[in-house]
């Protein structure tokens, strides 16, 4: 009985769960806002993720809450993009990846300027073209091997750093770099094959 009692002591209490949510709220909001570029939508996503954590995982050990919450938050953001088909960040990112880079330790995110700098008024024709490109990107991202896709989304959509991505994925930082590099090269090649040059 003692192991079970000790295990119970490690489970999050209501006050610990509340403290965790209070501590993670600002950062989660920033991540969601970065992804969706809309304050109200980002707030809705974070609140939904917090509710899901409380309802489904509130009885987990406190030490497990950060990674569980990150997964819930990422899923909520992905759900939003599936519904709205907004993928402008992919275009910005893949533009920086489409150059001739050798696979290695270089991290393309380190050279990526803020997506805000690329904002400008688009003509209707440009909007249609961008929508088509984003749909193509989405299809190619979906074709990536699972671990490459997960690493790529965490690093370049969620903007987690390499250490955070490694923690969420349960792998080494070197593996994260390798997965991201391979994903970026695969995506760039697939888009070029479709005649898309970013």
ChimeraX attribute file (.defattr): number of C-alpha atoms within 10 A of each C-alpha:
attribute: neighborCount
match mode: 1-to-1
recipient: residues
	/A:1	6
	/A:2	7
	/A:3	8
	/A:4	8
	/A:5	9
	/A:6	10
	/A:7	11
	/A:8	14
	/A:9	11
	/A:10	13
	/A:11	17
	/A:12	20
	/A:13	16
	/A:14	12
	/A:15	9
	/A:16	14
	/A:17	22
	/A:18	15
	/A:19	11
	/A:20	16
	/A:21	20
	/A:22	11
	/A:23	11
	/A:24	16
	/A:25	15
	/A:26	13
	/A:27	11
	/A:28	24
	/A:29	20
	/A:30	16
	/A:31	21
	/A:32	26
	/A:33	20
	/A:34	17
	/A:35	23
	/A:36	22
	/A:37	14
	/A:38	11
	/A:39	14
	/A:40	10
	/A:41	16
	/A:42	23
	/A:43	18
	/A:44	14
	/A:45	25
	/A:46	27
	/A:47	18
	/A:48	15
	/A:49	22
	/A:50	22
	/A:51	15
	/A:52	16
	/A:53	22
	/A:54	17
	/A:55	10
	/A:56	9
	/A:57	16
	/A:58	20
	/A:59	17
	/A:60	18
	/A:61	17
	/A:62	15
	/A:63	11
	/A:64	12
	/A:65	19
	/A:66	15
	/A:67	15
	/A:68	14
	/A:69	22
	/A:70	20
	/A:71	17
	/A:72	20
	/A:73	25
	/A:74	22
	/A:75	14
	/A:76	21
	/A:77	23
	/A:78	18
	/A:79	13
	/A:80	17
	/A:81	15
	/A:82	12
	/A:83	8
	/A:84	10
	/A:85	14
	/A:86	16
	/A:87	20
	/A:88	17
	/A:89	20
	/A:90	19
	/A:91	16
	/A:92	18
	/A:93	21
	/A:94	21
	/A:95	14
	/A:96	17
	/A:97	21
	/A:98	17
	/A:99	11
	/A:100	8
	/A:101	12
	/A:102	9
	/A:103	14
	/A:104	12
	/A:105	12
	/A:106	13
	/A:107	16
	/A:108	18
	/A:109	14
	/A:110	7
	/A:111	11
	/A:112	15
	/A:113	12
	/A:114	11
	/A:115	14
	/A:116	10
	/A:117	8
	/A:118	11
	/A:119	9
	/A:120	7
	/A:121	8
	/A:122	10
	/A:123	9
	/A:124	9
	/A:125	9
	/A:126	11
	/A:127	12
	/A:128	12
	/A:129	12
	/A:130	16
	/A:131	16
	/A:132	12
	/A:133	21
	/A:134	19
	/A:135	15
	/A:136	16
	/A:137	21
	/A:138	18
	/A:139	12
	/A:140	17
	/A:141	22
	/A:142	11
	/A:143	13
	/A:144	17
	/A:145	12
	/A:146	12
	/A:147	15
	/A:148	23
	/A:149	20
	/A:150	19
	/A:151	26
	/A:152	24
	/A:153	20
	/A:154	24
	/A:155	22
	/A:156	19
	/A:157	21
	/A:158	23
	/A:159	17
	/A:160	16
	/A:161	14
	/A:162	20
	/A:163	14
	/A:164	17
	/A:165	24
	/A:166	20
	/A:167	14
	/A:168	18
	/A:169	18
	/A:170	12
	/A:171	12
	/A:172	14
	/A:173	17
	/A:174	14
	/A:175	17
	/A:176	28
	/A:177	24
	/A:178	19
	/A:179	19
	/A:180	28
	/A:181	24
	/A:182	19
	/A:183	23
	/A:184	25
	/A:185	19
	/A:186	17
	/A:187	22
	/A:188	24
	/A:189	15
	/A:190	16
	/A:191	19
	/A:192	13
	/A:193	10
	/A:194	11
	/A:195	9
	/A:196	13
	/A:197	13
	/A:198	16
